Amino acid sequence: MKKLKKIPAFASEQEEAEFWLTHSTVDYVDWSKAKKVRMPNLKPSTKTISLRLPEFLLEDIKIMANRRDVPYQSLIKMMLADAVSRKS
């Protein structure tokens, strides 16, 4: 049986992400003992961005969002997620 390395403590999510980009989990985790878990209240990390849109496009999006009774920012996120998932 292979001796596993200890996963270091990370100061931030960014630091952890950078660590895993250069290290294999095989050296740190015994995946044969892994169990499925559900985290229904977990919210993904988000980042605020500035996006410039033509006014007519933003107005059309706001009208669509109003018809669906959702905030227009949420509709934009749903539309982007749908477009990205179709490209995968």
Biotite code that builds the C-alpha atoms (Angstrom):
import biotite.structure as struc

atoms = struc.array([
    struc.Atom([0.000, 0.000, 0.000], chain_id="A", res_id=1, res_name="MET", atom_name="CA", element="C"),
    struc.Atom([1.341, 3.393, -1.021], chain_id="A", res_id=2, res_name="LYS", atom_name="CA", element="C"),
    struc.Atom([1.916, 5.951, 1.744], chain_id="A", res_id=3, res_name="LYS", atom_name="CA", element="C"),
    struc.Atom([-0.083, 9.087, 1.020], chain_id="A", res_id=4, res_name="LEU", atom_name="CA", element="C"),
    struc.Atom([1.280, 12.599, 1.394], chain_id="A", res_id=5, res_name="LYS", atom_name="CA", element="C"),
    struc.Atom([-0.475, 15.011, 3.761], chain_id="A", res_id=6, res_name="LYS", atom_name="CA", element="C"),
    struc.Atom([-2.556, 17.690, 2.049], chain_id="A", res_id=7, res_name="ILE", atom_name="CA", element="C"),
    struc.Atom([-1.143, 21.058, 3.121], chain_id="A", res_id=8, res_name="PRO", atom_name="CA", element="C"),
    struc.Atom([-3.208, 23.815, 4.737], chain_id="A", res_id=9, res_name="ALA", atom_name="CA", element="C"),
    struc.Atom([-4.059, 26.561, 2.275], chain_id="A", res_id=10, res_name="PHE", atom_name="CA", element="C"),
    struc.Atom([-4.426, 30.248, 3.029], chain_id="A", res_id=11, res_name="ALA", atom_name="CA", element="C"),
    struc.Atom([-6.964, 30.767, 0.244], chain_id="A", res_id=12, res_name="SER", atom_name="CA", element="C"),
    struc.Atom([-8.996, 29.012, -2.409], chain_id="A", res_id=13, res_name="GLU", atom_name="CA", element="C"),
    struc.Atom([-6.668, 30.515, -5.012], chain_id="A", res_id=14, res_name="GLN", atom_name="CA", element="C"),
    struc.Atom([-3.619, 29.011, -3.298], chain_id="A", res_id=15, res_name="GLU", atom_name="CA", element="C"),
    struc.Atom([-5.298, 25.605, -3.226], chain_id="A", res_id=16, res_name="GLU", atom_name="CA", element="C"),
    struc.Atom([-6.251, 25.848, -6.903], chain_id="A", res_id=17, res_name="ALA", atom_name="CA", element="C"),
    struc.Atom([-2.646, 26.673, -7.838], chain_id="A", res_id=18, res_name="GLU", atom_name="CA", element="C"),
    struc.Atom([-1.396, 23.724, -5.761], chain_id="A", res_id=19, res_name="PHE", atom_name="CA", element="C"),
    struc.Atom([-3.668, 21.207, -7.510], chain_id="A", res_id=20, res_name="TRP", atom_name="CA", element="C"),
    struc.Atom([-2.641, 22.507, -10.933], chain_id="A", res_id=21, res_name="LEU", atom_name="CA", element="C"),
    struc.Atom([0.862, 21.142, -10.268], chain_id="A", res_id=22, res_name="THR", atom_name="CA", element="C"),
    struc.Atom([0.142, 18.123, -8.036], chain_id="A", res_id=23, res_name="HIS", atom_name="CA", element="C"),
    struc.Atom([-1.726, 14.849, -8.599], chain_id="A", res_id=24, res_name="SER", atom_name="CA", element="C"),
    struc.Atom([-4.436, 13.852, -6.138], chain_id="A", res_id=25, res_name="THR", atom_name="CA", element="C"),
    struc.Atom([-3.226, 10.247, -6.486], chain_id="A", res_id=26, res_name="VAL", atom_name="CA", element="C"),
    struc.Atom([-0.320, 11.138, -4.184], chain_id="A", res_id=27, res_name="ASP", atom_name="CA", element="C"),
    struc.Atom([-2.674, 12.601, -1.547], chain_id="A", res_id=28, res_name="TYR", atom_name="CA", element="C"),
    struc.Atom([-6.012, 10.749, -1.686], chain_id="A", res_id=29, res_name="VAL", atom_name="CA", element="C"),
    struc.Atom([-6.980, 7.078, -1.590], chain_id="A", res_id=30, res_name="ASP", atom_name="CA", element="C"),
    struc.Atom([-9.809, 7.272, -4.108], chain_id="A", res_id=31, res_name="TRP", atom_name="CA", element="C"),
    struc.Atom([-10.842, 3.666, -3.424], chain_id="A", res_id=32, res_name="SER", atom_name="CA", element="C"),
    struc.Atom([-12.257, 4.890, -0.101], chain_id="A", res_id=33, res_name="LYS", atom_name="CA", element="C"),
    struc.Atom([-14.080, 7.874, -1.583], chain_id="A", res_id=34, res_name="ALA", atom_name="CA", element="C"),
    struc.Atom([-17.823, 8.184, -0.998], chain_id="A", res_id=35, res_name="LYS", atom_name="CA", element="C"),
    struc.Atom([-20.393, 10.224, -2.865], chain_id="A", res_id=36, res_name="LYS", atom_name="CA", element="C"),
    struc.Atom([-21.705, 13.217, -0.946], chain_id="A", res_id=37, res_name="VAL", atom_name="CA", element="C"),
    struc.Atom([-24.425, 15.778, -1.587], chain_id="A", res_id=38, res_name="ARG", atom_name="CA", element="C"),
    struc.Atom([-23.926, 19.439, -0.781], chain_id="A", res_id=39, res_name="MET", atom_name="CA", element="C"),
    struc.Atom([-27.236, 21.058, -1.638], chain_id="A", res_id=40, res_name="PRO", atom_name="CA", element="C"),
    struc.Atom([-26.388, 24.378, 0.021], chain_id="A", res_id=41, res_name="ASN", atom_name="CA", element="C"),
    struc.Atom([-22.965, 24.806, -1.580], chain_id="A", res_id=42, res_name="LEU", atom_name="CA", element="C"),
    struc.Atom([-22.792, 27.940, -3.653], chain_id="A", res_id=43, res_name="LYS", atom_name="CA", element="C"),
    struc.Atom([-20.059, 28.251, -6.275], chain_id="A", res_id=44, res_name="PRO", atom_name="CA", element="C"),
    struc.Atom([-17.523, 31.037, -5.934], chain_id="A", res_id=45, res_name="SER", atom_name="CA", element="C"),
    struc.Atom([-18.425, 34.018, -8.062], chain_id="A", res_id=46, res_name="THR", atom_name="CA", element="C"),
    struc.Atom([-16.529, 36.960, -9.421], chain_id="A", res_id=47, res_name="LYS", atom_name="CA", element="C"),
    struc.Atom([-17.966, 40.313, -10.385], chain_id="A", res_id=48, res_name="THR", atom_name="CA", element="C"),
    struc.Atom([-17.171, 41.440, -13.910], chain_id="A", res_id=49, res_name="ILE", atom_name="CA", element="C"),
    struc.Atom([-17.950, 44.493, -15.969], chain_id="A", res_id=50, res_name="SER", atom_name="CA", element="C"),
    struc.Atom([-19.593, 43.711, -19.281], chain_id="A", res_id=51, res_name="LEU", atom_name="CA", element="C"),
    struc.Atom([-20.407, 46.334, -21.857], chain_id="A", res_id=52, res_name="ARG", atom_name="CA", element="C"),
    struc.Atom([-23.468, 45.550, -23.952], chain_id="A", res_id=53, res_name="LEU", atom_name="CA", element="C"),
    struc.Atom([-25.248, 47.581, -26.588], chain_id="A", res_id=54, res_name="PRO", atom_name="CA", element="C"),
    struc.Atom([-28.271, 49.263, -24.988], chain_id="A", res_id=55, res_name="GLU", atom_name="CA", element="C"),
    struc.Atom([-30.720, 47.569, -27.351], chain_id="A", res_id=56, res_name="PHE", atom_name="CA", element="C"),
    struc.Atom([-29.353, 44.133, -26.384], chain_id="A", res_id=57, res_name="LEU", atom_name="CA", element="C"),
    struc.Atom([-29.595, 44.859, -22.672], chain_id="A", res_id=58, res_name="LEU", atom_name="CA", element="C"),
    struc.Atom([-33.168, 46.113, -23.108], chain_id="A", res_id=59, res_name="GLU", atom_name="CA", element="C"),
    struc.Atom([-34.102, 42.946, -25.026], chain_id="A", res_id=60, res_name="ASP", atom_name="CA", element="C"),
    struc.Atom([-32.573, 40.800, -22.270], chain_id="A", res_id=61, res_name="ILE", atom_name="CA", element="C"),
    struc.Atom([-34.469, 42.742, -19.603], chain_id="A", res_id=62, res_name="LYS", atom_name="CA", element="C"),
    struc.Atom([-37.739, 42.210, -21.501], chain_id="A", res_id=63, res_name="ILE", atom_name="CA", element="C"),
    struc.Atom([-37.029, 38.462, -21.798], chain_id="A", res_id=64, res_name="MET", atom_name="CA", element="C"),
    struc.Atom([-36.179, 38.289, -18.092], chain_id="A", res_id=65, res_name="ALA", atom_name="CA", element="C"),
    struc.Atom([-39.350, 40.137, -17.148], chain_id="A", res_id=66, res_name="ASN", atom_name="CA", element="C"),
    struc.Atom([-41.437, 37.669, -19.182], chain_id="A", res_id=67, res_name="ARG", atom_name="CA", element="C"),
    struc.Atom([-39.781, 34.785, -17.306], chain_id="A", res_id=68, res_name="ARG", atom_name="CA", element="C"),
    struc.Atom([-40.048, 36.595, -13.974], chain_id="A", res_id=69, res_name="ASP", atom_name="CA", element="C"),
    struc.Atom([-36.298, 36.333, -13.256], chain_id="A", res_id=70, res_name="VAL", atom_name="CA", element="C"),
    struc.Atom([-33.685, 39.042, -12.674], chain_id="A", res_id=71, res_name="PRO", atom_name="CA", element="C"),
    struc.Atom([-31.950, 39.957, -15.920], chain_id="A", res_id=72, res_name="TYR", atom_name="CA", element="C"),
    struc.Atom([-28.499, 39.152, -14.468], chain_id="A", res_id=73, res_name="GLN", atom_name="CA", element="C"),
    struc.Atom([-29.721, 35.632, -13.672], chain_id="A", res_id=74, res_name="SER", atom_name="CA", element="C"),
    struc.Atom([-31.061, 35.246, -17.193], chain_id="A", res_id=75, res_name="LEU", atom_name="CA", element="C"),
    struc.Atom([-27.696, 36.303, -18.632], chain_id="A", res_id=76, res_name="ILE", atom_name="CA", element="C"),
    struc.Atom([-25.931, 33.701, -16.438], chain_id="A", res_id=77, res_name="LYS", atom_name="CA", element="C"),
    struc.Atom([-28.397, 30.996, -17.514], chain_id="A", res_id=78, res_name="MET", atom_name="CA", element="C"),
    struc.Atom([-27.935, 31.884, -21.167], chain_id="A", res_id=79, res_name="MET", atom_name="CA", element="C"),
    struc.Atom([-24.138, 31.849, -20.866], chain_id="A", res_id=80, res_name="LEU", atom_name="CA", element="C"),
    struc.Atom([-24.141, 28.520, -18.993], chain_id="A", res_id=81, res_name="ALA", atom_name="CA", element="C"),
    struc.Atom([-26.408, 26.994, -21.670], chain_id="A", res_id=82, res_name="ASP", atom_name="CA", element="C"),
    struc.Atom([-24.197, 28.247, -24.503], chain_id="A", res_id=83, res_name="ALA", atom_name="CA", element="C"),
    struc.Atom([-21.027, 26.965, -22.816], chain_id="A", res_id=84, res_name="VAL", atom_name="CA", element="C"),
    struc.Atom([-22.530, 23.538, -22.080], chain_id="A", res_id=85, res_name="SER", atom_name="CA", element="C"),
    struc.Atom([-23.508, 23.140, -25.738], chain_id="A", res_id=86, res_name="ARG", atom_name="CA", element="C"),
    struc.Atom([-19.909, 23.864, -26.811], chain_id="A", res_id=87, res_name="LYS", atom_name="CA", element="C"),
    struc.Atom([-18.475, 21.126, -24.548], chain_id="A", res_id=88, res_name="SER", atom_name="CA", element="C"),
])
